[in-house]
Amino acid sequence: MNDIETAYPLRGIDRRELLAWMWLLAATAAAVKATQLTYGFIRGSHATRQPTSFAAGSVADLPMPGEAPRALPEGRFWLAQTQEGVAALDGVCTHLDCLLGWDDEAHEFACPCHGSRFDATGRHLTGPAPRDMDRFAVKIVNAEGVAVASTDFAAGVLAAPITIDKGDLATGLYVVVDASQEAMGAPPHES
């Protein structure tokens, strides 16, 4: 026998020690998985979007004032009719980029991650979101593609200034949303 074997004799592992190692391994795996889940929850379901324009349909298909906004999942935005006109509201919470849903009972947008709430026009109501919902540029075009109304973020016009009522369904007019032009929502105290 040499000096190393004398100093550190080999011995077998008993059942108690094996179970301790198995519990340690299982606890480590659980901690890693919990960290992944927690990080995903805190980060939110981040929505990515390619800057592009979307043909959002006919003006006649828009929700009337007071009705629930219309979701356009392919662009991850909502079309709403506000006092100012037609608005395209970003479907992503301004807190941590979670995708917003519409709460029919409360008649407001709800963030499933952290509880922020917004009214039907995108105005911040409650929760940790730092500002109102962001908006995209909107154009109302006729059948020839000529714009008859549009947003002008530089001038503070956040909705295409056109209103539609049940008597005038504005046939022949179409909504185009430009997701590459975005206006950040106002902080809650400035809304």
N, C-alpha and C positions, 0 to 999 in steps of 0.2 A: 504494500500500500504506500502511495506517495503522500507528500505533505498536504496536497489539495484535498485528496479523498479523506484524509484524517480530519482536516479542518471543516470540511463541508460534506458530511456523509450523505449519500443518496438515501432518500426514504420515500416511501409510497405516500399517496394522498389519501386521507380517510374520507368517509362519506360526508361528514360535517363540513370539512374544508371544501369539498367539491360543491356542495349546495351553496356555501357562502360565495364562491366564485360565480356560480350560475346566477344567483340573485344580484350580484354586483353587475354582471354583464347585462341582465334584463333591465336593471334600473338605469344603466347608462344608455341603453337603446331607447328606453321610454323618455329619458331626459332630452335626448337628441330630437326625437319626434315631437315632443312638446315644444321645444324651441322652434322647430320649423313651423308648426301650426301657429304659435304665438306671433312669430314674425310675419307670417302671411296675413293674420288677422289685423295686426297693427298697420301693416303696409296697405292693406285693402286689396280689392280686386282691381288693380290698375288697368285702366282702359287705354288702349292704344288706338290711334286713328291716323290714317293717311290723310294729309291735307288734300281735299278734293271737294267738288260740288256734287250735290244730290238733287235730282228732280224729285220733289216731295209730293207731287200730285196736283190735282186741281184745287183751286181756291174754294170751289163748292164743297170739297171734302174736309175742309178745316173745321175744327170744333167751334161752336158758337161761343160768344162770351159767357162765362159761367160754367161751361161744360169742361169735362176733363180734357187735358191736353192729349194730343195724339202722338203715340210713340213711333219713331222710325228707327228700329233696331240696327239697320244696316249702317246708319250714320251715328248711332248712339246719341241721338238728340230727340227732343220733344217739340212739337209745334203747338203753340198756344196763341190764343187771341187775347191780347191785353187791351187796356184803354187806349194805348198808343197805336195799336195795329197788330200785325202778325209778327210773332217772335219765335226764333229757334233757340230753345234752351238746351245747353249742354247737359247730357244725361249723366254726368260724372259729378260727384260731390266735391265741393271746393275744399273740404277738409283733407282727406287722404285718398282721393280718386276712386272711391267705391262707386259702383253703378247704382244710381237712384231708381227707386220704384215709385209707382203711384198708389197712394192709399185712398181707395174709393170712399171709405167711410168718413175719413177726416177731410177728404177733398184737398189733399196736399201731397207733395213729394216727400218720401222718407228714405233716409240712408240706413241700409240694413247693418252697417258696420258699427257706427258710433252714435246713431240716433239723431242726426241733424234733420230738421224739417224745413221745408220751403213751401210757400203758397203756390197757387196755380200759375202765377206770373213769374215765379223764380225768386221771389223775395224771401230772404232768410227769416225764419220764425224762431227756431230754438236749436240748441245743440252746439257742438264745437266748431262748426264750419265758420271760417273767418269772414265770409262775404256771401252776397247773393249768388245765385247760379250764374255761370258764365253764359254768354250768348254768341251765336254765330250770325254772320251776315245773311240777310234774306232779300231776295228780289222777287217781285211779282211781275211776271212777263205775260204778254199776250201770245196768241197762237203763232205770230211771226217771230217771237223771241225778243221783242222790244220791251224793255223794262218800263213799267208804268208806276212802280213804287219800289223803294228799296231802303234798307237801313243806311245810315251814314254815321258811323261810329265817331268820326272826327268832329261832327257837329252835335254829337250827343243824341242822335236819333237811333235808339236801340231796337226799334221794331219797324217793319215796313208799314208806313202810314196808310193802311187801308182797313176799313171795317166792313164786315159782311153781316148782313142780317138775313133772316129766313125769307124775306120778300125779294131780296136781290142776291141771288147766289153767284153773281159774277162769273157767268159762264164764259169759257174761252180764256180764262186767266189761270196761270199756273204758278206754283211756288218753287223756287230754286234756292237751296241753302248752300252757302259757301263755307265749308268747315275750315278753310285755311285762314279765314278772317274771323278772329274771335275777340270779343270785348269781355274783359274781366268784370265780374259782378262787383257792385258797390259794397263797402263794408256795412254791416248791419245798422250802425248808427247814422249812416248817410242815406239809407234807403228811402 
